[in-house]
Amino acid sequence: MSERMEDEYLPEGEDRIEERLASLSEDEAEARAAALRAGLEDYDLEEEDAYLLAEDFEDEGERPYVPAPPVLAVIGRPNVGKSTLVNRIIRSREAVVEDLPGVTRDRVSYDAEWNGKDFTLMDTGGWEADARGMDKQVADQAEIAVDEADAVVFVVDGLVGATAVDEAVVKMLRRKRKPVMLAANKIDSTHEGSAQMAEVYALWNLGLGQPYPISSLHGTGTGDLLDAAMKALPETAQHGGMIPLGGPRRVALVGRPNVGKSSLLNKLAGSERVVVDDVAGTTRDPVDEFIALGGEQWRFVDTAGIRRRQHMAAGSEYYAMLRTQRALDKAEVAVVLLSVDEPISEQDVRIIQMVLDAGRALVLAYNKWDLLDDERRYYLEREISRDLAHAAWAPRVNVSARTGWHKDRLAPALGTALTNWEQRIPTGRLNAFLGELVAAHPHPVRGGKQPRILFGTQPSTRPPKFVLFTTGFLDPGYRRFIIRRLRETFDFTGTPIEVQMRVREKRGRRK
């Protein structure tokens, strides 16, 4: 059931629900709930109701911390097949692949596993020694990836052999003093004496040891390459520190193109982590970044800007957009970035709805706040009240991605949203709330009948979902009223909540 503000039931007078609940002990609340649950035996229940009434729902407790897995970086000059190799290793089409050089621009992390060993695989843009402009930013990202990695796979085009750019990469790798596996890609035939293998043998001259002939497109030779990489990797990451079991809390950074997502990520990371350009849509791959914020480590995903209509995107942009939705699905909380120097658009509203539909916790970040004048602020507040009323419960953080102003306020907002996203209301306390609410504000009589709430339970969290057993359908406006009072009473700031009904009749009434 979606939350909307219009046509909500308007109660007469005030209630004192919070005060009454505070005076009620847990034992008293549980005793009331037990009596209500027992009363359900007089109603025709269905098989699925047994689960909802079992009261043995599982919650995630405190997550233990473990060392971060080692990092394997994949580097090479443009268009040698790095992303294709990454897709082969992670057994998925996650990395954007297109028959154009330079499709991957940032360094992109993926969880990977080989022969029982977990590691982080880092894809990079093409490295060029004399790059300029955006190409230089891409090259810088690749070099930083080598600094952060525990071992490196250096990919060259096995059909072309070593080029001057490849030799420049080798010089850079020697400075870094990291274990390097040399992969000669696009080799389909590994028979000795073949023309393709002649080029591979010549790669010994690079001084990086044994070249591994592979075909990332067909998978040939990748097993031997990974076996060597696993031997070179340490047990844990050199620079990873400790992370919660299952990884740090996952944050999807979303918004329409060019609102400053990559700039904000760079400020949070404290480095030029992501390629930033004035051209909208610079980010194509989701870029994972582990960021220390508010004394915790978070896993941020900077996603490709969501365009107006999916069918308008083509090629790599189309697939990047699909991965934006996938990143949202994998996240626990979303930060939706909105630019305050432009009116709130239909796209902004649609993106927020994507977060709600995915059931993720939500934080709204208003970028470029330092540039806001009084007149624009007046109209912005009106737009927020009119267009974003359905997400008025989301924490709001005013930031500047350019200067980093107020970036420290993101961590508390994220923490609040996640805490409430995982909140469970004890059944006794929930039913005490429902009893007090209905007593103070009974459902309106409709057609001579007044539906009653028999019992309530919360079968799940992440996001919180409630099920009400009733004697009839509750008006949509009254259901919205219940949601609002749930928020006000138990503080569900930062999370969508869902309320479902189970209409049940007394035994013997069905004909």
Beta strands, then each sheet from edge to edge (+ up, - down):
strand 1: 65-67
strand 2: 71-75
strand 3: 108-114
strand 4: 117-123
strand 5: 151-157
strand 6: 180-185
strand 7: 211-213
strand 8: 242-244
strand 9: 249-254
strand 10: 287-293
strand 11: 296-302
strand 12: 333-339
strand 13: 361-367
strand 14: 396-398
strand 15: 453-460
strand 16: 465-470
strand 17: 498-503
sheet 1: 1+ 8-
sheet 2: 3+ 4- 2- 5- 6- 7-
sheet 3: 10+ 11- 9- 12- 13- 14-
sheet 4: 15+ 16- 17-
end
